[in-house]
Amino acid sequence: MAQYSTHRYWCKRSFVKTPDNPMCDRIMGAAMEAFVEHGYAHTSTLEIATRAGISKQTLYATFPTKQAVLLACVTSRASRIGLPPDLPVPRNRQMLASTLSAFGARVLLEVNHPHVLAMFRLAIAEARHSPEVAQTLQESRMAGRGAIAELVAKAQLAGLLADGDPREMMEQFFALLWGDLLISRLLGDAAVPKAADIETRAQSATNTFLKLYSNT
């Protein structure tokens, strides 16, 4: 576990997708293609390097392990979803509603991206043989959900929401946001939602959530 945590920190610190690090993007793109096609366990670092058009030496100079590449693939997408670390405490219900709705729309947009859905399917398929895939994805999911729980707690302190367990309330928000959509998308039984549908869904989830936990 200590080794896993070290790679996790090292990867996040240095290799989250950035415009000035095209080599990382190149390797992550090649890795995702290989992971989806062959599965995580059956994808070698040689396969990733070959697809990226680089040597294994260059690959290892950028990422120390195959798991580090996986971590970078997940965290690069997750970084687009999270709330800003310097988010101010909501001063009124309108500000809280705006933040929740915007965050919900961003989550729906990013998770419905083909690469993210592919990662979910990969984690499910590899759950027994490569549990680190699911573990990595779950940690990224919980980071975003933790941000909403913190926002809920701040809103409670400001008197904008009723008392309750912030984490349970956060889970309620995500249940309202997703409904059955994620399962349907993973099964290929639903089309990619349009931008207007995403906005409507996020707004509806926010409105219902605020009614459920109104402090008036």
Summary of the structure (lengths in Angstrom):
residues: 216
radius of gyration: 19.0
end to end distance: 46.5
largest distance: 63.0
contacts: 636
relative contact order: 0.12
helix: 71%
strand: 0%
